[in-house]
Amino acid sequence: MNNTEGLKKIVNYWIGKATESLKSAEDELKAGRLSFSVNRIYYYSCFYIVSAWLLQNRFKFKKHSGVRSAFHMHIVKPDLINRKYGEFYDELFEARQEEIILNL
């Protein structure tokens, strides 16, 4: 397997995980567990799909803040997606941070 094939396999893996996590978020929401649903939507679904896009474009980050910054710099700012999705990502990121602080 060459580097391109390997990268494609990894990106597809993260896309699959994002899709699976979105389904899990829907299940959590239906069960009335809002905080778990938000966590699944942000951390797993949004974070994974943004990370997959960044990886596909040869960007790598170890921290959520780096992924968030790169998302805005390389996807939102050049208008590759509507800015409302950048705002949504930020809202989910902040909600997750608040949840982490509340559980300390």
C-alpha positions in Angstrom: 0.0 0.0 0.0 1.4 3.4 -1.0 1.1 6.6 1.1 -1.9 7.8 -0.9 -3.8 4.6 -0.4 -2.9 4.5 3.3 -4.1 8.1 3.7 -7.4 7.4 1.9 -8.0 4.4 4.1 -7.4 6.4 7.3 -9.6 9.3 6.1 -12.4 6.8 5.2 -12.1 5.2 8.6 -12.6 8.6 10.3 -15.5 9.5 8.1 -17.1 6.2 9.1 -16.5 6.9 12.8 -18.1 10.4 12.3 -21.1 8.8 10.7 -21.4 6.2 13.5 -21.0 8.9 16.1 -23.8 11.0 14.7 -26.1 8.0 14.9 -25.1 7.5 18.5 -25.8 11.2 19.2 -29.3 10.8 17.8 -29.9 7.8 20.0 -28.6 9.7 23.1 -30.9 12.6 22.2 -33.9 10.3 21.8 -33.1 8.8 25.2 -33.2 12.3 26.8 -29.4 12.5 27.5 -28.6 15.9 26.0 -25.1 16.3 27.4 -24.1 12.9 26.0 -25.7 13.8 22.7 -23.7 17.1 22.5 -20.6 15.3 23.4 -21.1 12.7 20.6 -22.0 15.4 18.1 -19.0 17.6 18.8 -16.2 15.3 19.9 -17.0 12.4 17.8 -18.9 13.5 14.8 -17.8 17.0 14.1 -14.2 16.6 15.4 -13.7 13.4 13.4 -15.1 14.7 10.1 -13.1 17.9 10.4 -10.0 16.0 11.3 -10.6 13.7 8.3 -10.8 16.6 5.9 -7.7 18.2 7.4 -5.8 15.0 7.3 -6.8 14.5 3.7 -5.3 17.9 3.0 -2.1 17.0 4.8 -2.8 18.9 8.1 -2.3 17.1 11.4 -3.1 18.3 14.9 -3.0 16.7 18.4 -5.3 19.1 20.2 -8.9 20.1 19.8 -7.9 23.7 19.8 -5.6 23.1 16.8 -8.3 21.3 14.9 -10.7 24.1 15.6 -8.3 26.8 14.6 -7.4 25.0 11.3 -11.0 24.4 10.6 -11.7 28.1 10.6 -8.5 29.0 8.8 -8.6 26.3 6.0 -12.3 25.6 5.7 -14.5 28.4 7.0 -12.5 31.5 6.2 -12.0 30.6 2.5 -15.8 29.9 2.3 -15.5 26.2 1.6 -18.6 25.9 3.8 -21.1 28.3 5.1 -19.9 30.4 8.1 -23.0 29.2 10.1 -21.3 25.8 10.3 -18.2 27.4 11.8 -20.4 29.1 14.4 -22.1 25.7 15.1 -18.8 24.0 15.5 -17.7 26.7 18.0 -21.0 26.3 19.9 -20.5 22.6 20.2 -16.9 23.0 21.2 -17.8 25.5 24.0 -20.7 23.3 25.2 -18.3 20.4 25.4 -15.8 22.5 27.3 -18.5 23.5 29.8 -19.5 19.9 30.2 -15.9 18.9 31.0 -15.6 21.7 33.6 -18.9 20.8 35.2 -17.8 17.2 35.6 -14.5 18.0 37.3 
